[in-house]
């Protein structure tokens, strides 16, 4: 294990990934020591040799305990967007419980966990239900904790906003499922990282809706992106399940999962907004203005990012 003072050491699951990378970057900017726990140990580090990598191997809890010894704060971004193969939401919940127990045994002081708005054990949607079960495991643990509940996180490497722009750039038609009047409240990835690190330095247990200052209907969001990137795509409405079939067809050609049935249900149920005051200041509209020439230029593949499929 790294020979550093206990108070200096932080662990981030997926520190070379998306949200985890920004959390690690923020910690490093504060001269904190960071280790990376990952299931993809061969991923290239964006931080050179400043961050050492350890396996996030849930089949070996003892190894997880050893990796976490000396860690003062654990920032957990581990989750799955959709089931694939043997990996289910139920398995992701059990894996996270193993990580929580390892943190307890290792003497970790605080856990900062990235959840989702409106997570609930009672949700009919497996993604939100799984997140709710993890939250309960955290609140029942012996760890000091901060649970962050972001909505859709946008930034340079995000998937949803980027791929909406990608489709708007390339297709003469963009399909909106249903009425398009369901709402979404995007939050900037760097703001989520800042909120996480600030929460990591506190002592009290807390649950924070990490949401941005702007709320759009889905149609308003699509039209905003189209306007900012200069797309002339015709925006049309379609029955949600026909739209899902179209998304699956596009997914076949790009070799990815564009959208899932549960994601459509969650969005149309207004689960990606919060009743709490905004926790960040960065406005998607302003970010799009600054990044109009780059957003959506390349397709962002979920399967390549998390499953390393070609």
MOVENUR-V161286 format. One record per backbone hydrogen bond with DSSP energy under -1.0 kcal/mol. CO is the residue of the C=O (numbers start at 0). NH is the residue of the N-H. If there is no record, write none. Layout:
co->[CO;CO]
nh->[NH;NH]
This chain:
co->[1;4;5;7;8;9;10;11;13;17;18;19;20;21;22;23;24;26;27;32;34;35;36;37;39;46;51;53;56;59;60;61;62;63;67;71;72;73;74;75;83;86;87;88;89;90;91;92;93;94;95;96;97;98;99;100;101;102;108;109;110;111;112;115;119;124;125;126;127;127;128;129;130;131;132;133;134;135;137;143;144;145;146;147;149;151;153;154;158;159;160;161;162;163;164;165;166;171;173;175;179;181;183;186;187;188;189;190;191;192;193;194;195;198;205;207;207;208;210;210;215;216;217;218;219;220;221;222;223;224;225;233;235;237;238;239;240;241;242;243;244;245;246;247;248;249;250;259;260;261;262;263;264;265;266;271;282;283;284;285;286;290;290;293;300;301;302;302]
nh->[3;7;8;32;71;34;74;36;16;21;22;23;24;25;26;27;28;31;30;9;11;53;13;55;42;49;35;37;59;63;64;65;66;67;70;109;10;111;12;113;86;83;91;92;93;94;95;96;97;98;99;100;101;102;103;104;105;107;143;73;145;75;147;118;122;128;129;130;119;131;132;133;134;135;136;137;138;139;140;110;205;112;207;114;116;186;188;157;162;163;164;165;166;167;168;169;170;233;235;237;218;217;215;153;191;192;193;194;195;196;197;198;199;201;146;148;209;210;278;279;183;220;221;222;223;224;225;226;227;228;230;173;175;177;242;243;244;245;246;247;248;249;250;251;252;253;255;263;264;265;266;267;268;270;269;184;286;287;288;289;290;293;294;296;304;305;306;308]
